[in-house]
Every structure is written in C-alpha cells, then in structure tokens.
Amino acid sequence: MRRGCISLGNVNCDRCKQAVPYPERYLVVDEKDEKEVESGQAVRYCVKCAFEKGYAHYKKEKGDQVVTFLPEPEVGQG
C-alpha cells in the first residue's frame, strides 16, 4: 500500500538518507509493493526518490500541475 504523508520534521528517506523537512511530503510503501523490504516493514521515500522509483508522477488538477503518489490510470480507464 502507498501512503502520501507530510513530514513533521523527524523523517529520513530510506533510499537517499536525506531528512524530509517539515512540511514536505513523502511516501510510505509497505512490503506488499516493495520487494526490498523485510516483512512487516515500511519504506519512506522523499519526493525525488519516489519519482526515481516510479511511485510519483505529475497530474493536472484544476489547471495546475501537481505531484501525486497515486498510481497512474491505465489507458482506456477513466
């Protein structure tokens, strides 16, 4: 499962080890989606690493381009 979160200032990216400052966004992925994770664990990715892993993308919303962690809809689906 993917969960988009907002940092309270005490979160580090598990991939690049950089601190995610308050109030930046980050992604939490549990072991069902991530093969590198031990059972029962979750991984935290900063926005940059989430893009590099393919978990983040841009979408248009109300005329603005925003970052989303939701999976992209497949072609042909609404």
N, C-alpha and C positions, 0 to 999 in steps of 0.2 A: 504494500500500500504506500502511496505517496502522500505526504502531508506538507503543505506550504506553511511555514511558521515565520514569526517575527522575533528577531533576537532581542533578548533583554540585556545583552552585552557580555554574557558569560558563555558564549558558544564558539567552538572552533570547528572549522571544516575538517572532516576526517580524511580528505584527499590531499589538500594543499597545506593543511595545518594553520592557515591564517585565521585570525579572530574575525568573527562576524559581529561588527559593532551594532549597538542599538541605534536606530530601529530598522536595520536592514533585514531583508528577507533571506531565508534559507530553506532548504528542502530536507525532509527526513524520509528515508526509504527503508522499509523493513526487509527482512531476509527473503520474503517471497518474490521480490522484484530484483534483488541484488545477489548474484552468485558469490561475491567476495566476502559476504557477511556470515559470521558464525550464527548458528541457530539461536533465536531468542534475542538477537542484537538488532540495532538500527544504525544507519549511517547518516551523517549530516553533511550536506554539500552546500557551499556558498553558491551564489547565482552563477558565477563564472564556471565553476566546476560542474554545476548542473547542466549548463549549456554544452560543455565539452563531453559529458556522458550521454547527452541526448535526452535528458529529462526536462529541459526547459526550452521554450520557443516563444516567439513573439506572435501576438494576435491583435487584430484590430477590434477595438471596442469603443463605440461612440465616437468614431473618428480619430481616436488616439491609438498608438501602438503600445501595448502593454506586455509585460513578461508574464507567462503563465507556466505552471508546473503540471497542468492537466494534459493528458495525452491528446495529441492532435487527432481530430476526427478523420476516419478513413474516407477516401474519395468515394462520393456517391451517398454518404450518410450526412444527415442534417447537421 
